[in-house]
Structures are given as C-alpha cells and as structure tokens.
Amino acid sequence: MPSNMLAGRVAAVTGGASGLGLSTARCLASHGASVFLLDLDADQAREAAQTVGSAVEHHGIRCDVTQEEDRRTALEQVVHIAGRLDILVNNAGIQYHASAEAIEPDRWRQLMAVNLDAVMFLSQSAARYMIPQKSGSIINIASLNALFGMPGRVAYTTSKTALLGLTRNLAVDWGKYGIRVNAVCPGYHQTPMLEEYVRRGVLDPERIRRRIPFGRIGLPSDVGDAVVFFASDLSSYVTGQHLVVDGGYSVFGAPSEASA
C-alpha cells in the first residue's frame, strides 16, 4: 500500500531500467522516494524513469557499473540534481550457465566485475555522501544461490555468496556512521530474465511452482517491498542481514515434488 514513509529520501537503483530493478524503483517511489534509475542503456533508463508513476522526481542515468568513472559520475549527477543520496540499491547483475570444469576465465571475471566488484565500489562511492549525513541505507540484491549451490552456476553462486559476506562487513564498518547495509535474496520471479530462460528451455516453470509452498512464481514487486522495508525506518535497527523472498522455495526439503 502506498505511503509517504520515504518522503524526502533519494534513491539510486542500478540495473533500474527493467526487471527487478524497475519494479523496485516503482515500489520506492510509491512510498515517496525520489528515484534515479542507473542503467547501461541510457535511453532505456530515461524511458523507464517515465513509467515510475510518481509525483516525485524520477530520472534515468547511464551507468556502466564496471567502470569507476561511470560509477562516480552517476552518483555525482544524483546528488547534483537531488542534493543528497539516502538509498542505494545494488541490483545490476548478470548470470550465465557453465559447468565448473568448462567455465572460461574471461567470463568468470566479467561476472565478478558486475555482481561483486561493482557493488563494493558503488557502495564506497555512496558512502562518501552518506557518511557526512550520518545516515543511509544500502541494499544489495543477492540470490537464492547465495544459500546453496545449483548445477552449472559456480560463478553466479560464488558471486552472490560473497555478496552476503560483503554486506555483513560493510554493515560492521559503516554502522558507526548510521549507514545500514542489508541484502535481499530473491527466488524465482516473473522477470524478462526468467522468461528468457524458460524460452530457451533452461528452466521449467511448472517444476519450479511445484517446489514453492505458495504455489506461484513471485512478482517483481515482492522483492521491491522487501527493499522498501530495508530502505525505511521500519528496519532502523537492522543491519548486516539478508531477507529471503522466495515463497518458501529454499525451505522445501523434499528431493522431488511432495506427495500425499
């Protein structure tokens, strides 16, 4: 339900032009935050910003999260326009499937650059604005793969597992400045990425649904609502934690579909 609990706060969302990033931006805006969508595709980011559907400011800014100059410039633009930065959502990420024995070094490094290195150094840049304010909330989008392994996902699993460690340590380092750092671990949600994997035959949506106690694949807004919790004062005494948003997928322990 929309509210004003984020009124006056400024949020930057990486990978914000589509999927979970765009849905998260809309959830933040619906609670009063001014939202900036940072994305590799500048035109798509600007177009997506116009769909946020809020009376508050919303902007699209080009940002290649793997490039230091882009990271620095993007956040400078946010602060130049809005005057401050209160919320950073590190959502940008990539995934590909490759067995551990076949993964190529260049692809490994590319995935780590996006999923892990960029999070560290964007958070560092954001902290330079948050530390003088003595407040801020950084939310990292991890994954179910941070909790257990899956075949053919060694690089992705490694990056997301490391992301939870990064989340915890940034929370320890920056708590004295009033900066909270938390993570959301999404399960399967209705995103363009999921649809692409279904189209390619990589994922079977019916098998996924049978594994989820709620019996449905998640909505992108389910993740956005979790981000809102971490961005707001509802979690003012919560830091270094991760919240799993998967409809119960990760706690379903049967090796196959449960039977009566």
FIPA-783868 format. One record per residue (C-alpha): residue in three letters; y, x, z. Coordinates in Angstrom, 1 decimal. Layout:
% FIPA-783868
<site "ALA",<Y,X,Z>>
...
***
This chain:
% FIPA-783868
<site "MET",<0.0,0.0,0.0>>
<site "PRO",<3.4,1.5,-1.0>>
<site "SER",<5.7,2.6,1.8>>
<site "ASN",<8.7,4.9,2.4>>
<site "MET",<6.9,7.3,4.7>>
<site "LEU",<7.5,10.2,2.3>>
<site "ALA",<11.1,9.2,1.5>>
<site "GLY",<13.4,12.2,1.1>>
<site "ARG",<10.5,14.6,0.6>>
<site "VAL",<10.0,16.6,-2.6>>
<site "ALA",<6.5,17.3,-4.0>>
<site "ALA",<5.2,19.6,-6.8>>
<site "VAL",<1.8,18.8,-8.3>>
<site "THR",<0.1,21.4,-10.5>>
<site "GLY",<-2.1,20.0,-13.4>>
<site "GLY",<0.0,16.9,-12.9>>
<site "ALA",<0.1,15.6,-16.5>>
<site "SER",<-3.3,13.9,-16.4>>
<site "GLY",<-6.4,13.0,-14.3>>
<site "LEU",<-6.4,13.5,-10.6>>
<site "GLY",<-3.0,15.3,-10.7>>
<site "LEU",<-1.2,12.4,-12.3>>
<site "SER",<-2.8,9.9,-10.1>>
<site "THR",<-1.9,12.0,-7.0>>
<site "ALA",<1.7,12.2,-8.3>>
<site "ARG",<1.9,8.4,-8.6>>
<site "CYS",<0.5,7.9,-5.1>>
<site "LEU",<3.0,10.3,-3.6>>
<site "ALA",<5.9,8.6,-5.5>>
<site "SER",<4.7,5.2,-4.3>>
<site "HIS",<5.3,6.4,-0.8>>
<site "GLY",<8.9,7.5,-1.6>>
<site "ALA",<8.5,11.2,-2.5>>
<site "SER",<10.4,12.8,-5.4>>
<site "VAL",<7.6,14.2,-7.6>>
<site "PHE",<7.6,17.1,-10.1>>
<site "LEU",<4.6,17.4,-12.4>>
<site "LEU",<3.8,21.1,-13.3>>
<site "ASP",<1.5,21.5,-16.2>>
<site "LEU",<0.6,23.9,-19.0>>
<site "ASP",<1.7,21.4,-21.6>>
<site "ALA",<5.4,20.8,-21.1>>
<site "ASP",<5.7,17.8,-23.4>>
<site "GLN",<2.7,16.1,-21.8>>
<site "ALA",<4.2,16.8,-18.3>>
<site "ARG",<7.5,15.2,-19.3>>
<site "GLU",<5.8,12.2,-20.8>>
<site "ALA",<3.6,11.8,-17.8>>
<site "ALA",<6.5,12.0,-15.5>>
<site "GLN",<8.0,8.9,-17.1>>
<site "THR",<4.8,6.9,-16.1>>
<site "VAL",<5.0,7.8,-12.4>>
<site "GLY",<6.7,4.4,-11.9>>
<site "SER",<9.0,5.1,-9.0>>
<site "ALA",<12.7,4.8,-8.4>>
<site "VAL",<12.8,8.3,-7.0>>
<site "GLU",<13.1,11.5,-9.1>>
<site "HIS",<10.2,12.5,-11.3>>
<site "HIS",<10.2,15.4,-13.6>>
<site "GLY",<7.8,17.3,-15.9>>
<site "ILE",<8.0,21.1,-15.9>>
<site "ARG",<5.9,23.6,-17.9>>
<site "CYS",<3.9,26.0,-15.8>>
<site "ASP",<1.0,28.3,-16.6>>
<site "VAL",<-0.3,28.7,-13.1>>
<site "THR",<-2.0,32.0,-14.0>>
<site "GLN",<1.4,33.6,-14.8>>
<site "GLU",<3.6,34.9,-12.0>>
<site "GLU",<6.9,34.3,-13.9>>
<site "ASP",<5.9,30.7,-14.7>>
<site "ARG",<5.0,30.0,-11.0>>
<site "ARG",<8.2,31.5,-9.7>>
<site "THR",<10.4,29.7,-12.4>>
<site "ALA",<8.7,26.4,-12.0>>
<site "LEU",<9.3,26.2,-8.2>>
<site "GLU",<12.9,27.5,-8.7>>
<site "GLN",<13.5,24.6,-11.0>>
<site "VAL",<12.1,22.1,-8.4>>
<site "VAL",<14.4,23.5,-5.7>>
<site "HIS",<17.4,23.7,-8.1>>
<site "ILE",<17.0,20.0,-9.0>>
<site "ALA",<15.9,18.6,-5.7>>
<site "GLY",<17.4,21.0,-3.2>>
<site "ARG",<14.1,21.6,-1.3>>
<site "LEU",<10.3,21.7,-1.5>>
<site "ASP",<8.2,19.9,1.1>>
<site "ILE",<4.8,19.3,-0.5>>
<site "LEU",<2.8,21.5,-2.9>>
<site "VAL",<-0.5,20.0,-4.3>>
<site "ASN",<-2.6,22.8,-5.9>>
<site "ASN",<-4.5,20.6,-8.3>>
<site "ALA",<-4.8,22.6,-11.5>>
<site "GLY",<-8.3,23.8,-12.1>>
<site "ILE",<-10.9,24.5,-14.8>>
<site "GLN",<-14.7,24.2,-14.9>>
<site "TYR",<-17.4,25.2,-17.2>>
<site "HIS",<-21.2,25.4,-17.0>>
<site "ALA",<-23.1,28.7,-17.3>>
<site "SER",<-26.2,30.0,-15.6>>
<site "ALA",<-25.8,32.9,-13.2>>
<site "GLU",<-27.7,35.2,-15.5>>
<site "ALA",<-25.6,34.3,-18.5>>
<site "ILE",<-22.0,34.0,-17.3>>
<site "GLU",<-19.5,36.2,-19.1>>
<site "PRO",<-17.1,38.4,-17.1>>
<site "ASP",<-14.1,37.2,-19.0>>
<site "ARG",<-14.9,33.5,-18.3>>
<site "TRP",<-15.5,34.3,-14.7>>
<site "ARG",<-12.2,36.0,-14.3>>
<site "GLN",<-10.4,33.2,-16.1>>
<site "LEU",<-11.8,30.6,-13.8>>
<site "MET",<-10.9,32.6,-10.7>>
<site "ALA",<-7.4,33.1,-12.0>>
<site "VAL",<-6.8,29.4,-12.3>>
<site "ASN",<-8.9,28.0,-9.4>>
<site "LEU",<-8.2,30.6,-6.8>>
<site "ASP",<-5.6,33.3,-7.6>>
<site "ALA",<-3.0,30.8,-8.8>>
<site "VAL",<-3.5,28.7,-5.6>>
<site "MET",<-2.8,31.7,-3.4>>
<site "PHE",<0.3,32.9,-5.2>>
<site "LEU",<1.8,29.4,-5.8>>
<site "SER",<1.3,28.7,-2.1>>
<site "GLN",<3.0,32.1,-1.3>>
<site "SER",<6.0,31.1,-3.6>>
<site "ALA",<6.2,27.7,-2.0>>
<site "ALA",<6.1,29.2,1.5>>
<site "ARG",<9.3,31.1,0.7>>
<site "TYR",<11.1,27.8,0.6>>
<site "MET",<9.1,26.1,3.4>>
<site "ILE",<9.4,28.9,6.0>>
<site "PRO",<13.3,28.6,6.4>>
<site "GLN",<12.8,24.8,6.6>>
<site "LYS",<10.2,25.2,9.4>>
<site "SER",<8.1,22.5,7.7>>
<site "GLY",<5.9,21.9,4.7>>
<site "SER",<2.5,20.7,3.6>>
<site "ILE",<0.3,22.4,1.1>>
<site "ILE",<-2.8,20.5,-0.1>>
<site "ASN",<-5.5,22.3,-2.1>>
<site "ILE",<-7.8,20.3,-4.3>>
<site "ALA",<-11.3,21.7,-3.8>>
<site "SER",<-14.5,20.0,-4.7>>
<site "LEU",<-17.9,18.9,-3.6>>
<site "ASN",<-19.1,22.2,-5.0>>
<site "ALA",<-17.3,23.9,-2.0>>
<site "LEU",<-20.0,22.3,0.2>>
<site "PHE",<-23.2,23.1,-1.8>>
<site "GLY",<-24.5,24.7,-5.0>>
<site "MET",<-25.4,23.0,-8.3>>
<site "PRO",<-27.2,24.5,-11.2>>
<site "GLY",<-25.0,26.2,-13.8>>
<site "ARG",<-21.9,26.1,-11.7>>
<site "VAL",<-21.9,29.5,-10.0>>
<site "ALA",<-18.3,30.4,-10.9>>
<site "TYR",<-16.9,27.0,-10.1>>
<site "THR",<-18.8,26.8,-6.8>>
<site "THR",<-17.7,30.3,-5.8>>
<site "SER",<-14.0,29.5,-6.6>>
<site "LYS",<-14.0,26.2,-4.6>>
<site "THR",<-15.9,27.6,-1.7>>
<site "ALA",<-13.4,30.5,-1.5>>
<site "LEU",<-10.6,27.9,-1.7>>
<site "LEU",<-11.6,26.4,1.6>>
<site "GLY",<-11.5,29.9,3.2>>
<site "LEU",<-8.1,30.4,1.7>>
<site "THR",<-7.0,27.1,3.1>>
<site "ARG",<-8.1,27.9,6.6>>
<site "ASN",<-6.5,31.3,6.7>>
<site "LEU",<-3.1,30.2,5.2>>
<site "ALA",<-3.1,27.5,7.9>>
<site "VAL",<-3.6,30.2,10.6>>
<site "ASP",<-0.9,32.5,9.1>>
<site "TRP",<1.7,29.8,8.5>>
<site "GLY",<1.2,27.4,11.3>>
<site "LYS",<4.0,29.2,13.3>>
<site "TYR",<6.4,28.1,10.6>>
<site "GLY",<5.5,24.4,10.8>>
<site "ILE",<3.6,24.6,7.5>>
<site "ARG",<0.3,22.7,7.3>>
<site "VAL",<-2.4,23.7,4.8>>
<site "ASN",<-5.3,21.4,4.1>>
<site "ALA",<-7.8,20.6,1.3>>
<site "VAL",<-9.3,17.6,-0.3>>
<site "CYS",<-12.9,17.8,-1.7>>
<site "PRO",<-13.3,15.1,-4.4>>
<site "GLY",<-16.7,13.9,-5.6>>
<site "TYR",<-17.1,12.1,-8.9>>
<site "HIS",<-14.0,10.2,-10.0>>
<site "GLN",<-13.1,8.4,-13.2>>
<site "THR",<-11.1,11.1,-14.9>>
<site "PRO",<-10.9,12.4,-18.5>>
<site "MET",<-12.9,15.4,-17.5>>
<site "LEU",<-15.8,13.2,-16.2>>
<site "GLU",<-15.6,11.1,-19.3>>
<site "GLU",<-15.9,14.2,-21.4>>
<site "TYR",<-18.9,15.5,-19.5>>
<site "VAL",<-20.6,12.0,-19.9>>
<site "ARG",<-19.8,12.0,-23.6>>
<site "ARG",<-21.4,15.5,-24.0>>
<site "GLY",<-24.5,14.4,-22.1>>
<site "VAL",<-23.8,16.9,-19.2>>
<site "LEU",<-23.6,14.1,-16.6>>
<site "ASP",<-25.5,10.8,-16.3>>
<site "PRO",<-23.1,8.2,-14.6>>
<site "GLU",<-25.9,5.9,-13.6>>
<site "ARG",<-27.8,8.6,-11.8>>
<site "ILE",<-24.5,9.5,-10.0>>
<site "ARG",<-23.9,5.9,-9.0>>
<site "ARG",<-27.4,5.6,-7.5>>
<site "ARG",<-26.7,8.7,-5.4>>
<site "ILE",<-23.4,7.3,-4.0>>
<site "PRO",<-23.9,4.9,-1.0>>
<site "PHE",<-20.8,2.9,-2.1>>
<site "GLY",<-22.5,2.4,-5.5>>
<site "ARG",<-19.5,3.3,-7.5>>
<site "ILE",<-17.8,6.3,-9.0>>
<site "GLY",<-14.4,7.0,-7.3>>
<site "LEU",<-11.0,6.1,-8.6>>
<site "PRO",<-8.4,8.8,-9.0>>
<site "SER",<-6.2,7.0,-6.5>>
<site "ASP",<-8.9,7.6,-3.8>>
<site "VAL",<-8.0,11.3,-4.0>>
<site "GLY",<-4.3,10.5,-4.2>>
<site "ASP",<-4.5,8.5,-1.0>>
<site "ALA",<-6.1,11.4,0.8>>
<site "VAL",<-3.4,13.7,-0.4>>
<site "VAL",<-0.8,11.3,0.9>>
<site "PHE",<-2.4,11.5,4.3>>
<site "PHE",<-2.1,15.3,4.4>>
<site "ALA",<1.4,15.2,3.0>>
<site "SER",<2.7,12.7,5.6>>
<site "ASP",<3.3,12.7,9.3>>
<site "LEU",<0.0,10.9,9.7>>
<site "SER",<-1.5,14.3,9.7>>
<site "SER",<1.2,16.1,11.6>>
<site "TYR",<-1.3,17.8,14.0>>
<site "VAL",<-3.9,18.6,11.3>>
<site "THR",<-4.2,21.9,9.5>>
<site "GLY",<-6.9,24.2,8.1>>
<site "GLN",<-9.1,21.2,7.4>>
<site "HIS",<-10.8,19.6,4.4>>
<site "LEU",<-11.5,16.0,3.7>>
<site "VAL",<-14.4,14.9,1.5>>
<site "VAL",<-13.6,12.0,-0.8>>
<site "ASP",<-16.9,11.2,-2.4>>
<site "GLY",<-18.1,7.7,-1.4>>
<site "GLY",<-20.9,9.4,0.7>>
<site "TYR",<-22.4,11.4,-2.2>>
<site "SER",<-22.6,14.6,-0.1>>
<site "VAL",<-24.4,13.0,2.9>>
<site "PHE",<-27.1,11.2,0.9>>
<site "GLY",<-30.0,13.4,1.7>>
<site "ALA",<-32.8,11.9,-0.4>>
<site "PRO",<-34.1,14.1,-3.2>>
<site "SER",<-34.1,11.1,-5.5>>
<site "GLU",<-32.9,7.5,-5.5>>
<site "ALA",<-33.8,5.8,-2.2>>
<site "SER",<-36.4,3.1,-2.5>>
<site "ALA",<-37.2,0.2,-0.2>>
***
